[in-house]
Amino acid sequence: MGLYAIKMPDIGEGIAEVELVAWRVQPGDTVKEDQILADVMTDKATVEIPSPVAGKVESLGGEPGQLMAVGSELIRLEVEGAGNVKEGSKDAAASGSLPLRGRAGVGAGAGAAPVPPDRKDDVTHSNEDVAARESSAPTPALPRKGREESPVRPPSATPAPMRPPGEKPIASPAVRRRAWELGIELQFVHGSGPAGRITHEDLEVYLAARGQGPAARATALRQRQGEEAIPVIGLRRRIAQKMQEAKRRIPHFSYVEEVDVTDLEALRAQLNAKFGAARGKLTVLPFIARAVVLALDDFPQVNARFDDDAGVIARSNPVHLGIATQTDAGLAVPVLRHAEAQDVWGLSREIARLADATRAGKATREELAGSTITITSLGPLGGIVTTPVINHPEVAIVGVNRIVERPVFRNGAVVARQLMNLSSSFDHRVIDGMDAARFIQAVRALLESPALLFVE
């Protein structure tokens, strides 16, 4: 038997260190060749580290959340044969090039190779501890007449068997009346009094065991102590760093405008009724995406990326539209490439495909990088106004709020209209306030006259 040290491989892209996100094995585990040992994260992707050999885990080289240099010892295995670690030495020979497996990262600009089909169920980039958690049994429901269940004893007592058939519970008239009022079958209540007599206290114990009664309410109102420490690691750390960098480097200017989408919603309903079965149902998002694309023709300075280190603004001719997408692991921004070449149905299909791939963790590196402007929406939770954070190094982001019906004056009469706010942010270093307002007004005009969205 020998020891085999596996070093942190060179993942490429000039990366000198990576973050250890999670261990898939623990000391004492037996691993097979090509079995995944750990997940590590770069600035752009979560990468799975497989084992080049079979063996037994002897020691781990770090803790989740730790930054590890390329070439440092990741894990040590006990293997058949001589291994690559000399006895008594802490140094290991290079473990060779490992076949890394990439998974889609979360957060703007993150990405990786697609997840292999045999690992499609293991794609959520969670920062939670993967150790087993103790769970509490659900509280039993209040018994109903005719339902069979065991009598309830006080927590400290040994559970008693069900009363034999035909045996009546012993209780005073007052206890019986109170049990009837509470809907309690005395057959299922343990009696702590002489000869098993059921008391008022026994009823309280029965209710408390089911989360009812004064005892249970007192327990629910008890003071709580302590706090839970949640390490900010992995994807959550990357998201936090990117948001902090965006707010630190970009002077945000926000602009909010109200849009009347009554006609748009009517058109959308008509299109879905006529073409929904063949082309798919349309949500409001592809209409907004199309309006943004058309408005950018007159405002190319908004469809850009600003390299503030080099002092260069790169205006993009194609529109690579970022679609902010919430996943179980955090916010991701898949990129709808060449949105200018898609109609509303094409945009709808691509938005849905990217969202599904991102939430399943199967979006590729290319699908999660390179956006030139981003749309973000909280759907029905969109609120009245939001202040979205620009997806650095872009210079603008368009936020979509929820649609609400409000009374509006039209031609001297009060009518019900469907209204929606667009809450957008701009990089004030390169986008003037007037240009930002005019751009959003152009988007508004297209949404309020939705037939224009279909004019080539």
C-alpha positions as CSV (number, residue, x, y, z in Angstrom):
1,M,0.0,0.0,0.0
2,G,1.1,3.5,-0.7
3,L,0.0,7.1,-0.6
4,Y,-1.1,9.0,-3.7
5,A,-1.3,12.8,-3.5
6,I,-3.6,14.6,-5.9
7,K,-2.7,18.3,-6.5
8,M,-4.9,21.1,-7.5
9,P,-4.8,21.0,-11.3
10,D,-4.2,24.0,-13.6
11,I,-7.7,24.8,-14.7
12,G,-6.4,27.3,-17.4
13,E,-7.3,30.9,-18.1
14,G,-4.2,32.0,-16.2
15,I,-5.8,31.2,-12.9
16,A,-3.4,30.9,-10.0
17,E,-5.9,29.9,-7.3
18,V,-9.4,28.5,-7.0
19,E,-12.0,28.3,-4.2
20,L,-12.8,24.9,-2.7
21,V,-16.6,24.8,-2.8
22,A,-17.5,21.3,-1.5
23,W,-16.1,17.9,-0.9
24,R,-17.8,14.9,-2.4
25,V,-15.8,12.5,-0.3
26,Q,-14.6,12.3,3.3
27,P,-11.7,10.6,5.0
28,G,-12.2,6.8,5.1
29,D,-14.3,6.7,1.9
30,T,-13.3,4.4,-0.9
31,V,-13.2,6.1,-4.3
32,K,-13.1,4.7,-7.8
33,E,-11.1,6.0,-10.7
34,D,-12.8,9.0,-12.3
35,Q,-15.1,9.5,-9.2
36,I,-15.7,13.2,-8.4
37,L,-13.7,14.2,-5.3
38,A,-14.5,17.9,-5.0
39,D,-16.1,21.0,-6.5
40,V,-13.9,24.1,-7.0
41,M,-14.8,27.4,-8.4
42,T,-13.0,29.9,-10.6
43,D,-14.2,33.4,-11.4
44,K,-16.2,31.9,-14.3
45,A,-17.1,28.3,-13.6
46,T,-17.6,25.5,-11.1
47,V,-15.3,22.6,-11.9
48,E,-15.5,19.0,-10.7
49,I,-12.2,17.4,-9.8
50,P,-12.2,13.6,-10.6
51,S,-9.8,11.1,-9.1
52,P,-7.2,9.7,-11.5
53,V,-6.8,6.6,-9.4
54,A,-8.8,4.3,-7.1
55,G,-8.1,4.2,-3.4
56,K,-9.2,5.2,0.1
57,V,-9.3,8.8,1.3
58,E,-6.5,9.3,3.8
59,S,-6.8,13.1,4.2
60,L,-8.3,16.3,2.7
61,G,-6.2,19.3,1.8
62,G,-8.6,22.1,2.7
63,E,-12.0,23.2,4.0
64,P,-15.0,24.5,1.9
65,G,-14.5,28.2,1.3
66,Q,-10.7,28.0,1.3
67,L,-8.7,29.5,-1.5
68,M,-6.2,26.9,-2.8
69,A,-3.3,27.6,-5.1
70,V,-2.8,25.6,-8.3
71,G,-0.3,22.9,-7.5
72,S,-1.2,22.6,-3.8
73,E,-2.2,19.2,-2.4
74,L,-5.9,18.7,-2.7
75,I,-6.4,15.2,-1.3
76,R,-4.3,12.2,-0.3
77,L,-5.4,8.6,-1.1
78,E,-4.2,5.3,0.1
79,V,-3.7,3.2,-3.0
80,E,-2.4,-0.2,-4.0
81,G,1.2,-0.1,-4.9
82,A,3.9,2.5,-4.2
83,G,1.8,5.6,-4.7
84,N,3.6,8.9,-5.4
85,V,4.4,10.1,-1.8
86,K,7.6,8.9,-0.1
87,E,7.0,7.6,3.4
88,G,7.5,10.3,5.9
89,S,7.5,13.1,3.3
90,K,4.8,15.8,3.0
91,D,5.7,16.4,-0.7
92,A,4.0,14.6,-3.5
93,A,4.9,14.2,-7.1
94,A,2.8,15.9,-9.7
95,S,-0.4,13.9,-10.2
96,G,-0.6,14.7,-13.9
97,S,-3.3,16.4,-15.9
98,L,-6.8,15.6,-14.6
99,P,-9.8,15.5,-16.9
100,L,-11.7,18.4,-15.3
101,R,-15.5,18.6,-15.6
102,G,-17.0,22.0,-15.8
103,R,-20.5,23.0,-14.7
104,A,-22.3,26.2,-15.4
105,G,-21.5,28.9,-12.9
106,V,-24.0,31.4,-11.5
107,G,-23.6,35.1,-11.6
108,A,-23.0,37.3,-14.6
109,G,-20.2,36.1,-16.8
110,A,-19.9,32.7,-15.2
111,G,-20.1,29.5,-17.2
112,A,-18.6,26.0,-18.0
113,A,-19.0,23.1,-20.3
114,P,-22.3,21.2,-20.3
115,V,-23.0,18.7,-17.6
116,P,-22.6,15.1,-18.7
117,P,-26.0,13.3,-19.0
118,D,-24.9,10.9,-16.2
119,R,-24.6,13.8,-13.8
120,K,-27.6,15.8,-14.8
121,D,-29.2,15.5,-11.4
122,D,-26.1,16.9,-9.7
123,V,-26.1,20.4,-11.1
124,T,-27.3,22.7,-8.4
125,H,-24.4,25.0,-7.3
126,S,-25.4,25.1,-3.7
127,N,-23.2,26.4,-0.9
128,E,-25.0,24.5,1.7
129,D,-23.3,21.8,3.8
130,V,-23.9,18.4,2.2
131,A,-23.7,16.6,5.5
132,A,-26.9,14.8,6.6
133,R,-29.3,16.9,8.5
134,E,-31.5,15.8,11.4
135,S,-35.2,16.3,10.6
136,S,-38.2,16.5,12.9
137,A,-41.2,14.3,12.4
138,P,-44.3,16.2,11.3
139,T,-46.8,17.1,14.0
140,P,-49.8,14.6,13.9
141,A,-53.1,16.1,13.0
142,L,-55.9,16.4,15.5
143,P,-57.7,13.0,15.6
144,R,-61.1,12.6,14.1
145,K,-63.9,10.2,15.2
146,G,-63.4,6.7,14.1
147,R,-59.7,7.2,13.3
148,E,-57.3,4.7,14.8
149,E,-54.2,5.9,16.6
150,S,-52.3,5.1,19.8
151,P,-53.0,6.9,23.1
152,V,-50.8,9.8,23.8
153,R,-48.6,9.7,26.8
154,P,-46.6,12.4,28.4
155,P,-43.1,12.8,26.8
156,S,-41.4,11.2,29.7
157,A,-43.7,8.2,29.9
158,T,-43.3,4.9,28.1
159,P,-45.9,4.7,25.2
160,A,-48.8,2.5,26.1
161,P,-50.6,0.2,23.7
162,M,-54.1,1.1,22.3
163,R,-56.9,0.3,24.8
164,P,-58.4,-3.1,24.1
165,P,-61.6,-3.0,22.1
166,G,-64.6,-2.3,24.2
167,E,-62.6,-0.8,27.1
168,K,-63.9,2.7,27.9
169,P,-61.6,5.5,29.0
170,I,-62.1,6.6,32.6
171,A,-62.7,10.4,32.9
172,S,-64.9,12.8,34.9
173,P,-67.9,14.4,33.2
174,A,-66.1,17.7,33.1
175,V,-63.1,16.2,31.3
176,R,-65.4,14.4,28.9
177,R,-67.3,17.6,28.1
178,R,-64.1,19.5,27.5
179,A,-62.7,16.7,25.3
180,W,-65.9,16.8,23.3
181,E,-65.6,20.6,22.9
182,L,-62.0,20.2,21.7
183,G,-62.8,17.4,19.3
184,I,-60.6,14.9,21.2
185,E,-61.3,11.2,21.2
186,L,-60.6,10.0,24.8
187,Q,-59.9,6.6,23.4
188,F,-56.6,7.9,22.2
189,V,-55.5,9.9,25.3
190,H,-53.3,8.4,27.9
191,G,-54.6,8.7,31.5
192,S,-52.1,9.6,34.2
193,G,-54.5,9.4,37.1
194,P,-55.4,6.5,39.3
195,A,-56.5,3.4,37.3
196,G,-55.6,5.3,34.1
197,R,-58.2,8.1,34.8
198,I,-57.8,10.9,32.2
199,T,-57.3,14.4,33.7
200,H,-57.5,17.9,32.4
201,E,-53.6,17.9,32.4
202,D,-53.7,14.8,30.1
203,L,-55.8,16.7,27.6
204,E,-53.2,19.5,27.7
205,V,-50.4,17.0,27.0
206,Y,-52.5,15.6,24.1
207,L,-53.0,19.0,22.6
208,A,-49.3,20.1,23.1
209,A,-48.2,16.9,21.3
210,R,-50.2,18.2,18.3
211,G,-49.0,21.8,18.4
212,Q,-52.2,23.0,20.1
213,G,-53.2,24.4,23.4
214,P,-51.7,26.8,25.9
215,A,-48.6,24.8,26.4
216,A,-47.8,24.7,22.7
217,R,-48.5,28.4,22.4
218,A,-46.2,29.1,25.3
219,T,-43.5,27.1,23.6
220,A,-44.0,29.0,20.4
221,L,-43.6,32.3,22.2
222,R,-40.5,31.4,24.1
223,Q,-37.3,33.5,23.7
224,R,-34.8,32.3,21.2
225,Q,-31.0,32.5,21.8
226,G,-27.9,32.4,19.6
227,E,-27.3,33.0,16.0
228,E,-26.4,30.9,12.9
229,A,-23.2,31.6,11.1
230,I,-23.5,31.0,7.3
231,P,-20.2,31.1,5.4
232,V,-20.4,33.1,2.2
233,I,-18.6,30.8,-0.1
234,G,-18.8,29.4,-3.6
235,L,-21.4,31.0,-5.9
236,R,-22.8,33.3,-3.2
237,R,-19.3,34.7,-2.7
238,R,-18.9,35.3,-6.4
239,I,-22.3,37.0,-6.6
240,A,-21.4,39.2,-3.6
241,Q,-18.1,40.1,-5.1
242,K,-19.6,41.0,-8.5
243,M,-22.3,43.1,-7.0
244,Q,-19.9,44.9,-4.8
245,E,-17.6,45.5,-7.7
246,A,-20.4,46.9,-9.9
247,K,-21.6,49.3,-7.2
248,R,-18.1,50.4,-6.3
249,R,-17.0,51.1,-9.9
250,I,-20.2,52.3,-11.5
251,P,-22.0,55.5,-10.6
252,H,-25.6,54.3,-11.1
253,F,-28.3,56.6,-12.4
254,S,-31.8,55.1,-12.2
255,Y,-34.8,56.1,-14.2
256,V,-38.4,54.9,-13.8
257,E,-41.2,55.3,-16.3
258,E,-44.8,54.1,-16.3
259,V,-46.0,52.1,-19.4
260,D,-49.6,51.5,-20.4
261,V,-49.5,47.8,-21.5
262,T,-53.3,47.4,-22.0
263,D,-53.1,47.1,-25.8
264,L,-50.0,44.9,-25.5
265,E,-51.8,42.5,-23.2
266,A,-54.8,42.4,-25.5
267,L,-52.5,41.7,-28.5
268,R,-50.6,39.0,-26.5
269,A,-53.9,37.3,-25.6
270,Q,-55.0,37.3,-29.3
271,L,-51.6,35.9,-30.5
272,N,-51.7,33.2,-27.9
273,A,-55.2,32.2,-28.8
274,K,-54.4,32.0,-32.5
275,F,-50.8,30.8,-32.6
276,G,-50.1,29.5,-29.1
277,A,-50.6,25.8,-29.9
278,A,-48.3,25.9,-32.9
279,R,-45.7,28.5,-31.8
280,G,-45.9,28.5,-28.1
281,K,-47.4,30.8,-25.5
282,L,-46.0,34.3,-25.3
283,T,-45.3,36.1,-22.0
284,V,-44.7,39.8,-21.8
285,L,-40.9,39.4,-21.6
286,P,-40.2,38.7,-25.2
287,F,-42.2,41.8,-26.2
288,I,-40.1,43.9,-23.9
289,A,-36.9,42.3,-25.3
290,R,-38.0,43.1,-28.8
291,A,-38.8,46.7,-27.8
292,V,-35.3,47.1,-26.2
293,V,-33.6,45.7,-29.3
294,L,-35.5,48.1,-31.7
295,A,-34.9,51.1,-29.4
296,L,-31.1,50.3,-29.4
297,D,-31.0,51.1,-33.1
298,D,-31.3,54.8,-32.2
299,F,-29.3,54.6,-29.0
300,P,-26.2,52.5,-29.7
301,Q,-24.4,54.1,-26.8
302,V,-26.6,52.0,-24.5
303,N,-25.7,48.7,-26.1
304,A,-22.1,48.8,-24.9
305,R,-19.4,47.6,-22.5
306,F,-17.1,50.0,-20.7
307,D,-13.5,49.0,-19.9
308,D,-12.8,51.6,-17.3
309,D,-9.3,50.4,-16.8
310,A,-8.4,51.0,-20.4
311,G,-10.7,53.9,-20.8
312,V,-12.5,52.4,-23.8
313,I,-16.2,52.1,-24.6
314,A,-17.0,49.2,-26.9
315,R,-20.3,49.7,-28.7
316,S,-21.7,46.5,-29.9
317,N,-23.4,46.1,-33.2
318,P,-25.1,42.8,-32.3
319,V,-27.4,42.8,-29.3
320,H,-26.4,40.0,-26.9
321,L,-29.2,40.3,-24.4
322,G,-28.6,39.2,-20.8
323,I,-31.7,37.7,-19.1
324,A,-31.3,37.8,-15.3
325,T,-32.5,34.4,-14.1
326,Q,-33.0,33.3,-10.5
327,T,-31.8,29.8,-9.7
328,D,-31.7,27.8,-6.4
329,A,-28.1,28.7,-6.1
330,G,-28.4,32.5,-6.8
331,L,-28.7,34.9,-9.7
332,A,-27.4,34.0,-13.1
333,V,-27.4,35.9,-16.4
334,P,-27.6,33.7,-19.5
335,V,-27.1,35.5,-22.7
336,L,-29.5,35.5,-25.7
337,R,-27.1,36.1,-28.5
338,H,-28.1,38.1,-31.6
339,A,-31.4,39.1,-30.2
340,E,-31.7,41.5,-33.1
341,A,-32.2,38.6,-35.5
342,Q,-35.2,37.1,-33.6
343,D,-38.9,37.9,-33.7
344,V,-41.0,37.7,-30.5
345,W,-41.6,33.9,-30.9
346,G,-37.9,33.3,-31.4
347,L,-37.1,35.4,-28.4
348,S,-39.7,33.6,-26.3
349,R,-38.3,30.2,-27.2
350,E,-34.7,31.2,-26.5
351,I,-35.5,32.9,-23.2
352,A,-37.3,29.7,-22.0
353,R,-34.5,27.5,-23.2
354,L,-31.8,29.5,-21.5
355,A,-33.8,29.8,-18.3
356,D,-34.3,26.0,-18.2
357,A,-30.7,25.2,-18.9
358,T,-29.5,27.7,-16.3
359,R,-31.7,26.5,-13.6
360,A,-30.7,22.9,-14.4
361,G,-27.0,23.9,-14.3
362,K,-26.5,22.9,-17.9
363,A,-25.9,26.3,-19.5
364,T,-22.5,26.4,-21.2
365,R,-19.7,28.9,-20.6
366,E,-20.6,30.8,-23.8
367,E,-24.2,31.0,-22.8
368,L,-23.3,32.7,-19.5
369,A,-20.8,35.4,-20.8
370,G,-20.6,38.3,-23.2
371,S,-23.9,40.1,-22.7
372,T,-24.1,43.8,-23.9
373,I,-27.2,44.8,-22.1
374,T,-29.4,43.0,-19.5
375,I,-33.1,42.7,-18.7
376,T,-34.1,41.7,-15.2
377,S,-37.6,40.9,-14.0
378,L,-39.1,39.6,-10.7
379,G,-42.3,38.5,-12.5
380,P,-45.4,38.9,-10.4
381,L,-43.2,39.9,-7.4
382,G,-41.8,42.8,-9.4
383,G,-43.1,45.4,-7.0
384,I,-43.7,49.1,-8.0
385,V,-40.1,50.3,-8.4
386,T,-36.7,48.5,-8.3
387,T,-33.2,49.8,-8.6
388,P,-31.4,47.1,-10.5
389,V,-27.6,46.8,-10.4
390,I,-25.8,47.1,-13.7
391,N,-24.1,43.9,-14.9
392,H,-20.5,45.1,-15.1
393,P,-18.9,45.9,-17.6
394,E,-22.2,46.8,-19.3
395,V,-23.6,50.3,-19.1
396,A,-27.3,49.7,-18.7
397,I,-29.9,47.3,-17.3
398,V,-33.7,47.4,-17.8
399,G,-35.8,46.3,-14.9
400,V,-39.4,45.1,-15.4
401,N,-42.0,45.6,-12.6
402,R,-45.3,43.8,-12.2
403,I,-48.4,44.8,-14.2
404,V,-51.3,46.3,-12.2
405,E,-54.7,47.5,-13.1
406,R,-55.4,51.1,-12.1
407,P,-58.0,53.8,-12.9
408,V,-56.7,56.3,-15.6
409,F,-58.3,59.4,-17.1
410,R,-58.9,59.0,-20.9
411,N,-60.8,61.6,-22.9
412,G,-62.4,63.0,-19.7
413,A,-63.5,59.6,-18.4
414,V,-62.0,57.3,-15.8
415,V,-61.2,53.9,-17.4
416,A,-59.3,50.8,-16.1
417,R,-55.9,50.4,-17.7
418,Q,-53.1,47.9,-17.2
419,L,-49.9,49.7,-16.2
420,M,-46.3,48.6,-15.6
421,N,-43.2,50.4,-14.5
422,L,-39.8,50.1,-16.2
423,S,-37.0,50.7,-13.6
424,S,-33.7,51.0,-15.3
425,S,-30.1,51.9,-14.3
426,F,-27.4,53.4,-16.4
427,D,-23.6,54.0,-16.0
428,H,-23.6,57.8,-15.6
429,R,-20.0,58.0,-16.7
430,V,-20.9,57.2,-20.2
431,I,-24.7,57.5,-20.4
432,D,-26.1,61.0,-20.0
433,G,-29.4,61.3,-18.1
434,M,-31.2,62.7,-21.2
435,D,-30.1,59.8,-23.4
436,A,-31.2,57.3,-20.8
437,A,-34.6,58.9,-20.5
438,R,-35.0,59.1,-24.3
439,F,-34.0,55.4,-24.6
440,I,-36.7,54.3,-22.1
441,Q,-39.3,56.6,-23.8
442,A,-38.5,54.9,-27.1
443,V,-39.1,51.5,-25.4
444,R,-42.3,52.8,-23.9
445,A,-43.6,54.0,-27.3
446,L,-43.0,50.6,-28.8
447,L,-44.8,48.8,-26.0
448,E,-47.8,51.1,-26.0
449,S,-48.1,50.7,-29.8
450,P,-47.3,47.0,-30.0
451,A,-48.0,46.6,-33.7
452,L,-44.7,48.5,-34.3
453,L,-42.8,45.5,-32.8
454,F,-43.7,43.5,-35.9
455,V,-42.6,46.1,-38.4
456,E,-39.3,45.1,-40.0
